[in-house]
Amino acid sequence: MPNSLAFLMLLIWPLVVAGLFMRLRPDLAFVWSVVGGYLVLPPVAAFGLPLLPDLDKMSIPVLAAFAAATLLRGERIRLVPRSGAARLLVALFLLAPFGTALTNPDPIRFSPDTGGFGGPGSGLADLPGLTLYDGLSMMLRNAFVLLTFAMARHFLASAAALRGLLSALVLAGLAYSLPMLVEVRLSPQLNVWVYGFFQHSWEQMVRQGGFRPIVFLEHGLWVAFFALTSLFAALGLARTEPAGRQRWLAAAVYLAAVLVLCKSMGVLVFAATLGPLLLFASDRRIVRLAAAAGAAVFLYPVLRANGLVPVEALIDAAAAFSAERAYSLEFRLVNEAVLLDHALERPWFGWGDWQRNLVFDPALGRLATISDGRWVIVFGVSGWAGYAAEFGLLLLPLVMLARGAAPVPAAAVPLAVIQAANLIDLIPNATLTPITWLVTGALLATAERRAAGIADGIAGAVGASAPAPQPRARTVI
């Protein structure tokens, strides 16, 4: 169980956010509010509320940032995108949960005689049917996600803001590398020492005769992907800022070494394949490749269902690294095949929450599957409607940037690589984080301005250094 400090940190974070908005440029205050909260606040700990999503490290920073931006800075935050396609996807993202609730009124019963799974005392009860209350709860959860996305669109639209985001990701990565290295050396104990509990399975943090760090995130894979994000940001700044190229390259070399110590094969493959693009490929080629990779991920359920994914070749490739990695990948692929078959029984709106998207084995009296990849979780819970909405929003900025002849802002190119890597990683893992939505909103804002032919300049309150003289809380819909 989390200790008192864990809940105290959640309570005082809004005060930290208010201080950031009073001292920093609004775009930087927003970025550090979200990134800082994601990295240092306790995982798992949350304040549960009826109907509303839990108030935790994902939701508290963005809600506090929204309040500080509107109340302290008088920002007018447009919640609806300008792009027609983005508006459609946002509407689908918000309304799909009601389709899920309406098509899942039936409970899932495992044992008609006992009302439970495996008999009395098994601890596994029947899964309830969904109601409109559940649909509204899921919709509000999605609305919290969209708030991060909308604020990123507002604050991170200019070239200066994009550079600020890249710099913040590098600096955060450099700072976070210190506790990461402590855990590599001493074992992953920081969350226990600070917040009083260990947030995941200890066995999964043991790799190659040593440890991989987890710090204050949900899993070591999340830490590894954040290190990859920081590495790509450093390479991007080395690419776009010739005056500081040596400094950023030095940071990239250091972050690459830290990435190796994270002991995650997936991010090392990303670094080896996508990293050189940031050093040698043209802006247009990078963005087009990122869009193509994102489109392949978007179509992954179709490809997987029709046997077009080279499963055996992927396992053999993993075996070339280690038998342990091959077994892990095979386990994930077998599970996602079973979950996909289950999801296709209700393809349009999915099975809903309460673990209804998982497969149970009545003979064993327990879950027969584990869902790792974000794509199969969303597809099983929300069907094609929810999947198209979420993954469509993640893909759309890349597609918009890849179209047209106008040049792509230089600072957006490394963010496109980060977005493409994150999309690919959502196949085996569920590394959808607030940073994902920061990057998505920033790229969409850039794509919208480029499509409208808007010259680069100050977006929102970017560039301001002092609070607005007469703060006004106004939100544009």
C-alpha positions as CSV (number, residue, x, y, z in Angstrom):
1,M,0.0,0.0,0.0
2,P,1.2,3.5,-0.7
3,N,2.4,5.5,2.3
4,S,1.2,8.9,3.4
5,L,3.9,10.7,1.4
6,A,2.5,9.2,-1.8
7,F,-0.9,10.8,-1.2
8,L,0.7,14.0,0.1
9,M,2.6,14.3,-3.2
10,L,-0.6,14.0,-5.2
11,L,-2.2,16.7,-3.0
12,I,0.6,19.2,-3.3
13,W,1.3,18.8,-7.0
14,P,-1.3,21.4,-8.0
15,L,0.7,23.9,-5.9
16,V,3.9,23.0,-7.8
17,V,2.0,23.5,-11.0
18,A,0.7,26.9,-9.9
19,G,4.3,27.9,-9.1
20,L,5.5,26.8,-12.5
21,F,2.9,28.9,-14.3
22,M,3.8,31.9,-12.2
23,R,7.5,31.7,-13.0
24,L,7.9,30.1,-16.5
25,R,6.7,30.7,-20.0
26,P,3.2,29.1,-20.2
27,D,4.4,26.4,-22.7
28,L,7.3,25.4,-20.5
29,A,5.1,25.5,-17.4
30,F,2.7,23.1,-19.0
31,V,5.3,20.7,-20.3
32,W,7.1,20.5,-16.9
33,S,3.8,20.2,-15.1
34,V,2.9,17.1,-17.1
35,V,6.3,15.5,-17.6
36,G,7.4,16.2,-14.0
37,G,4.2,14.8,-12.6
38,Y,4.5,11.7,-14.7
39,L,8.1,11.1,-13.6
40,V,8.0,11.8,-9.9
41,L,4.5,11.3,-8.6
42,P,3.7,7.8,-7.2
43,P,2.3,5.1,-9.5
44,V,-0.8,3.2,-8.5
45,A,-1.7,5.7,-5.7
46,A,-5.0,7.5,-6.5
47,F,-8.0,9.2,-5.0
48,G,-11.0,7.3,-6.2
49,L,-14.2,9.3,-7.0
50,P,-17.7,8.1,-8.0
51,L,-18.2,8.2,-11.8
52,L,-15.0,10.3,-12.4
53,P,-11.7,8.7,-13.3
54,D,-9.2,8.3,-10.5
55,L,-7.2,11.3,-9.5
56,D,-3.6,10.1,-10.0
57,K,-0.3,11.0,-11.6
58,M,-1.9,10.9,-15.0
59,S,-4.9,13.2,-14.3
60,I,-3.9,15.6,-11.5
61,P,-1.0,17.3,-13.4
62,V,-3.2,18.2,-16.4
63,L,-6.2,19.3,-14.4
64,A,-3.9,21.5,-12.3
65,A,-2.3,22.9,-15.4
66,F,-5.7,23.6,-16.9
67,A,-6.8,25.5,-13.8
68,A,-3.5,27.4,-13.5
69,A,-3.5,28.3,-17.2
70,T,-7.1,29.6,-17.2
71,L,-7.2,31.2,-13.7
72,L,-3.6,32.5,-13.3
73,R,-2.7,33.3,-16.9
74,G,-6.1,34.0,-18.5
75,E,-5.5,31.5,-21.3
76,R,-8.3,30.8,-23.8
77,I,-7.8,27.1,-24.6
78,R,-9.6,25.8,-27.6
79,L,-10.8,22.3,-26.8
80,V,-11.9,21.3,-30.3
81,P,-9.3,20.8,-33.1
82,R,-9.4,22.9,-36.2
83,S,-9.0,19.8,-38.5
84,G,-12.2,18.2,-39.6
85,A,-10.8,14.7,-39.4
86,A,-9.5,15.4,-35.8
87,R,-12.9,16.7,-34.8
88,L,-14.5,13.5,-36.1
89,L,-12.0,11.3,-34.2
90,V,-12.5,13.4,-31.0
91,A,-16.3,13.0,-31.2
92,L,-15.9,9.2,-31.8
93,F,-13.4,9.0,-28.9
94,L,-16.0,10.6,-26.6
95,L,-19.1,8.8,-27.9
96,A,-17.8,5.3,-28.5
97,P,-18.1,4.3,-24.8
98,F,-21.8,4.7,-25.0
99,G,-21.9,2.3,-27.9
100,T,-19.9,-0.1,-25.8
101,A,-22.3,0.2,-22.8
102,L,-25.4,-0.2,-24.9
103,T,-24.1,-3.4,-26.6
104,N,-22.9,-5.0,-23.4
105,P,-25.9,-5.2,-21.0
106,D,-25.4,-8.9,-20.5
107,P,-23.4,-10.2,-17.5
108,I,-20.7,-12.9,-18.1
109,R,-21.6,-15.8,-15.9
110,F,-19.0,-18.5,-15.1
111,S,-20.9,-20.7,-12.7
112,P,-24.7,-20.4,-12.6
113,D,-24.9,-22.4,-9.3
114,T,-22.5,-20.3,-7.2
115,G,-22.5,-17.0,-9.0
116,G,-18.8,-17.1,-9.1
117,F,-15.8,-18.6,-10.9
118,G,-14.4,-21.9,-9.4
119,G,-17.0,-22.2,-6.6
120,P,-17.4,-20.5,-3.2
121,G,-14.4,-18.8,-1.9
122,S,-12.7,-18.6,-5.3
123,G,-12.7,-14.8,-5.2
124,L,-13.7,-14.6,-8.9
125,A,-17.2,-13.2,-9.3
126,D,-19.3,-13.0,-12.4
127,L,-18.6,-10.0,-14.6
128,P,-21.5,-7.5,-14.6
129,G,-23.2,-6.1,-17.6
130,L,-22.6,-2.5,-18.5
131,T,-25.0,0.4,-18.0
132,L,-25.1,4.0,-19.2
133,Y,-23.3,4.9,-16.0
134,D,-20.4,2.8,-17.2
135,G,-20.5,4.5,-20.6
136,L,-20.4,7.9,-19.0
137,S,-17.5,6.9,-16.7
138,M,-15.5,5.7,-19.7
139,M,-16.4,8.9,-21.6
140,L,-15.1,11.1,-18.8
141,R,-11.9,9.0,-18.7
142,N,-11.4,9.7,-22.3
143,A,-12.2,13.4,-21.8
144,F,-9.3,13.6,-19.2
145,V,-7.0,12.2,-21.9
146,L,-8.2,14.8,-24.5
147,L,-7.5,17.6,-22.1
148,T,-3.8,16.9,-22.2
149,F,-4.1,16.6,-26.0
150,A,-6.0,19.9,-26.3
151,M,-3.6,21.8,-24.0
152,A,-0.7,20.5,-26.0
153,R,-2.3,21.8,-29.2
154,H,-2.7,25.2,-27.5
155,F,0.7,25.6,-26.0
156,L,3.0,23.7,-28.3
157,A,2.1,25.1,-31.7
158,S,5.1,27.3,-32.4
159,A,8.7,26.4,-33.3
160,A,9.9,27.9,-30.0
161,A,7.4,25.7,-28.1
162,L,8.5,22.6,-30.0
163,R,12.2,23.3,-29.2
164,G,11.2,23.9,-25.6
165,L,9.4,20.5,-25.5
166,L,12.5,18.7,-27.0
167,S,14.8,20.5,-24.5
168,A,12.6,19.5,-21.6
169,L,12.6,15.9,-22.7
170,V,16.4,15.9,-22.8
171,L,16.8,17.6,-19.5
172,A,14.2,15.4,-17.8
173,G,16.0,12.3,-19.3
174,L,19.4,13.5,-18.0
175,A,18.0,14.2,-14.5
176,Y,16.0,10.9,-14.4
177,S,19.1,8.9,-15.5
178,L,20.6,9.4,-12.0
179,P,17.9,7.5,-10.1
180,M,17.9,5.0,-13.0
181,L,21.6,4.3,-12.5
182,V,21.1,4.0,-8.8
183,E,18.5,1.2,-9.4
184,V,20.7,-0.5,-12.0
185,R,23.4,-0.7,-9.4
186,L,21.4,-1.3,-6.2
187,S,18.2,-2.9,-7.6
188,P,14.9,-1.1,-8.2
189,Q,14.0,0.1,-4.7
190,L,13.4,3.8,-5.0
191,N,9.6,3.5,-5.0
192,V,9.8,1.3,-1.9
193,W,12.1,3.8,-0.1
194,V,10.1,6.9,-1.0
195,Y,6.5,5.7,-1.4
196,G,6.5,2.5,0.6
197,F,5.6,-0.1,-1.9
198,F,6.8,-1.9,-5.1
199,Q,4.6,-1.2,-8.1
200,H,5.0,-4.3,-10.2
201,S,6.5,-7.8,-10.4
202,W,10.0,-8.0,-9.0
203,E,10.9,-10.9,-11.4
204,Q,10.3,-8.7,-14.4
205,M,12.9,-6.2,-13.2
206,V,15.6,-8.8,-13.2
207,R,17.5,-9.1,-16.5
208,Q,20.8,-10.4,-17.8
209,G,22.2,-11.1,-14.3
210,G,21.3,-7.6,-13.1
211,F,18.5,-5.2,-12.8
212,R,16.6,-2.8,-15.0
213,P,15.3,0.4,-13.5
214,I,11.6,1.2,-12.8
215,V,12.0,4.3,-10.5
216,F,8.4,5.8,-10.1
217,L,6.8,4.5,-13.3
218,E,4.6,1.5,-13.9
219,H,7.2,-0.9,-15.3
220,G,10.8,-1.0,-16.5
221,L,9.6,-0.9,-20.1
222,W,8.1,2.5,-19.5
223,V,11.4,3.8,-18.1
224,A,13.2,2.4,-21.1
225,F,10.8,4.0,-23.5
226,F,11.2,7.4,-21.7
227,A,15.0,7.0,-22.1
228,L,14.5,6.4,-25.8
229,T,12.3,9.5,-26.0
230,S,15.0,11.6,-24.4
231,L,17.6,10.1,-26.7
232,F,15.6,11.0,-29.9
233,A,15.0,14.5,-28.5
234,A,18.7,15.0,-28.0
235,L,19.4,13.8,-31.6
236,G,16.7,16.0,-32.9
237,L,18.2,19.1,-31.2
238,A,21.7,18.1,-32.5
239,R,20.0,18.0,-36.0
240,T,18.2,21.4,-35.7
241,E,20.6,23.5,-33.6
242,P,24.1,23.6,-35.3
243,A,25.4,26.0,-32.6
244,G,24.8,23.5,-29.8
245,R,25.3,20.3,-31.9
246,Q,28.3,19.0,-29.9
247,R,26.5,19.5,-26.6
248,W,23.4,17.7,-27.7
249,L,25.4,14.9,-29.3
250,A,27.2,14.4,-26.1
251,A,23.9,14.2,-24.3
252,A,22.7,11.7,-26.9
253,V,25.8,9.5,-26.4
254,Y,25.2,9.5,-22.6
255,L,21.5,8.7,-22.9
256,A,22.3,5.9,-25.4
257,A,24.5,4.3,-22.7
258,V,21.7,4.7,-20.1
259,L,19.3,3.1,-22.6
260,V,21.5,0.0,-22.9
261,L,21.4,-0.3,-19.1
262,C,17.6,-0.4,-19.3
263,K,18.0,-4.0,-20.7
264,S,15.0,-3.7,-23.1
265,M,15.5,-5.2,-26.5
266,G,12.6,-3.3,-28.1
267,V,14.0,0.2,-27.4
268,L,17.4,-0.9,-28.5
269,V,16.0,-1.9,-31.9
270,F,14.2,1.4,-32.1
271,A,17.4,3.3,-31.3
272,A,19.5,1.3,-33.9
273,T,16.9,1.7,-36.7
274,L,15.3,5.1,-36.2
275,G,18.2,7.0,-34.5
276,P,20.3,7.1,-37.7
277,L,17.4,8.7,-39.6
278,L,17.6,11.7,-37.3
279,L,21.3,12.1,-38.2
280,F,21.3,11.5,-41.9
281,A,17.9,11.4,-43.6
282,S,16.0,14.4,-44.9
283,D,13.0,16.0,-43.1
284,R,10.5,14.9,-45.7
285,R,11.8,11.3,-45.8
286,I,11.7,11.0,-42.0
287,V,8.1,12.3,-41.8
288,R,6.9,10.0,-44.6
289,L,8.5,7.0,-43.0
290,A,7.0,7.9,-39.7
291,A,3.5,8.2,-41.3
292,A,4.0,4.8,-43.1
293,A,5.0,3.1,-39.9
294,G,2.0,4.6,-38.0
295,A,-0.4,3.5,-40.8
296,A,1.0,-0.1,-40.5
297,V,0.3,0.0,-36.8
298,F,-3.2,1.3,-37.4
299,L,-3.9,-1.6,-39.7
300,Y,-2.3,-4.1,-37.4
301,P,-5.6,-5.7,-36.2
302,V,-6.6,-6.4,-39.9
303,L,-3.1,-7.8,-40.7
304,R,-3.1,-9.9,-37.6
305,A,-6.6,-11.3,-38.1
306,N,-5.7,-12.3,-41.7
307,G,-2.4,-14.0,-40.9
308,L,-0.3,-11.3,-42.6
309,V,2.0,-10.7,-39.6
310,P,5.1,-12.9,-39.8
311,V,4.8,-14.3,-36.3
312,E,7.4,-17.1,-36.7
313,A,9.9,-14.8,-38.3
314,L,9.6,-12.3,-35.4
315,I,10.1,-15.0,-32.8
316,D,13.2,-16.3,-34.7
317,A,14.6,-12.8,-34.9
318,A,14.1,-12.4,-31.1
319,A,15.8,-15.8,-30.6
320,A,18.9,-14.4,-32.3
321,F,19.2,-12.0,-29.3
322,S,18.3,-14.5,-26.5
323,A,16.0,-17.5,-25.9
324,E,14.4,-15.5,-23.0
325,R,13.4,-12.7,-25.3
326,A,12.0,-15.1,-27.8
327,Y,9.9,-16.8,-25.2
328,S,8.6,-13.5,-24.0
329,L,7.6,-12.4,-27.5
330,E,6.0,-15.7,-28.3
331,F,4.0,-15.5,-25.0
332,R,2.7,-12.1,-26.0
333,L,1.8,-13.1,-29.6
334,V,0.0,-16.2,-28.4
335,N,-2.0,-14.2,-25.9
336,E,-2.9,-11.5,-28.4
337,A,-4.1,-14.1,-30.9
338,V,-6.6,-15.5,-28.3
339,L,-7.7,-12.0,-27.3
340,L,-8.2,-10.9,-30.9
341,D,-10.4,-13.9,-31.5
342,H,-12.4,-13.0,-28.4
343,A,-12.6,-9.3,-29.5
344,L,-13.9,-10.2,-33.0
345,E,-17.0,-11.7,-31.4
346,R,-18.0,-8.1,-30.7
347,P,-16.0,-6.1,-33.2
348,W,-17.7,-2.8,-33.4
349,F,-17.8,-1.6,-29.7
350,G,-15.9,-4.3,-27.9
351,W,-16.7,-6.0,-24.6
352,G,-16.2,-3.1,-22.2
353,D,-14.4,-2.8,-18.9
354,W,-14.4,-5.1,-15.8
355,Q,-12.0,-7.5,-17.6
356,R,-14.8,-8.5,-19.9
357,N,-12.3,-8.2,-22.8
358,L,-10.2,-11.0,-21.3
359,V,-10.6,-14.7,-21.8
360,F,-11.3,-16.9,-18.8
361,D,-10.8,-20.7,-18.5
362,P,-13.6,-22.3,-16.5
363,A,-11.7,-25.5,-16.1
364,L,-8.7,-23.7,-14.5
365,G,-10.9,-21.2,-12.6
366,R,-8.7,-18.3,-13.6
367,L,-7.8,-15.9,-16.4
368,A,-6.4,-17.7,-19.4
369,T,-4.9,-14.6,-21.0
370,I,-2.8,-11.5,-20.2
371,S,-3.2,-8.4,-22.3
372,D,0.1,-6.5,-22.8
373,G,-0.3,-4.5,-26.0
374,R,-2.3,-1.3,-25.9
375,W,-3.8,-2.1,-29.3
376,V,-5.4,-5.4,-28.2
377,I,-6.6,-3.8,-24.9
378,V,-8.4,-1.0,-26.8
379,F,-9.7,-3.3,-29.5
380,G,-11.1,-5.7,-26.9
381,V,-12.6,-3.1,-24.6
382,S,-13.9,-0.6,-27.3
383,G,-13.9,-2.5,-30.6
384,W,-13.3,-0.8,-33.9
385,A,-15.0,2.4,-32.8
386,G,-12.7,3.0,-29.9
387,Y,-9.6,1.7,-31.6
388,A,-10.1,3.9,-34.7
389,A,-10.7,6.9,-32.5
390,E,-7.6,6.5,-30.2
391,F,-5.1,5.2,-32.8
392,G,-6.6,7.5,-35.4
393,L,-5.8,10.5,-33.2
394,L,-2.2,9.2,-32.7
395,L,-1.7,8.7,-36.4
396,L,-3.5,11.7,-37.9
397,P,-0.7,14.3,-37.2
398,L,1.9,12.1,-39.0
399,V,-0.4,11.7,-42.0
400,M,-1.1,15.4,-42.2
401,L,2.6,16.3,-42.0
402,A,3.5,13.8,-44.6
403,R,1.1,15.3,-47.1
404,G,1.6,18.5,-49.1
405,A,4.7,20.2,-50.4
406,A,5.2,22.8,-47.7
407,P,8.3,22.3,-45.5
408,V,7.8,20.6,-42.2
409,P,9.1,22.6,-39.2
410,A,12.5,21.2,-38.3
411,A,11.6,20.8,-34.6
412,A,8.6,18.7,-35.5
413,V,10.8,16.0,-37.2
414,P,12.2,14.3,-34.1
415,L,8.8,14.5,-32.5
416,A,7.5,12.5,-35.5
417,V,10.1,9.9,-34.9
418,I,9.2,9.7,-31.3
419,Q,5.5,9.3,-32.2
420,A,6.2,6.6,-34.8
421,A,8.3,4.6,-32.2
422,N,5.6,5.0,-29.6
423,L,2.9,3.8,-32.0
424,I,5.0,0.7,-32.9
425,D,5.6,0.0,-29.2
426,L,1.9,0.0,-28.6
427,I,1.7,-3.3,-30.4
428,P,3.7,-5.3,-27.7
429,N,3.3,-2.9,-24.8
430,A,0.9,-0.4,-23.3
431,T,3.3,2.6,-23.2
432,L,0.6,5.2,-23.8
433,T,1.5,8.0,-21.4
434,P,0.8,11.7,-20.9
435,I,4.0,12.3,-22.9
436,T,2.4,10.5,-25.9
437,W,-0.5,13.0,-25.8
438,L,1.9,15.9,-25.4
439,V,3.7,14.9,-28.6
440,T,0.4,14.1,-30.4
441,G,-1.1,17.5,-29.6
442,A,2.1,19.3,-30.5
443,L,2.3,17.6,-33.9
444,L,-1.4,18.1,-34.7
445,A,-1.1,21.9,-33.9
446,T,2.0,22.0,-36.2
447,A,0.1,20.2,-38.9
448,E,-3.0,22.4,-38.6
449,R,-0.9,25.6,-38.9
450,R,1.0,24.2,-41.8
451,A,-2.2,23.2,-43.6
452,A,-3.6,26.6,-43.0
453,G,-0.5,28.3,-44.2
454,I,0.0,30.1,-40.9
455,A,3.5,31.5,-40.5
456,D,5.4,30.5,-37.4
457,G,5.0,32.8,-34.5
458,I,3.9,33.0,-30.9
459,A,1.2,30.4,-30.2
460,G,-1.2,30.9,-27.3
461,A,0.9,32.7,-24.6
462,V,4.2,31.2,-25.7
463,G,6.9,33.8,-25.1
464,A,5.1,35.5,-22.2
465,S,7.2,35.6,-19.0
466,A,4.9,37.2,-16.5
467,P,1.3,36.5,-15.5
468,A,-1.4,38.3,-17.4
469,P,-2.4,41.5,-15.7
470,Q,-6.0,40.6,-15.5
471,P,-6.4,36.8,-15.4
472,R,-9.7,35.6,-17.0
473,A,-10.9,32.0,-17.0
474,R,-12.3,31.6,-20.5
475,T,-12.5,28.4,-22.5
476,V,-13.3,28.3,-26.2
477,I,-15.3,25.3,-27.4
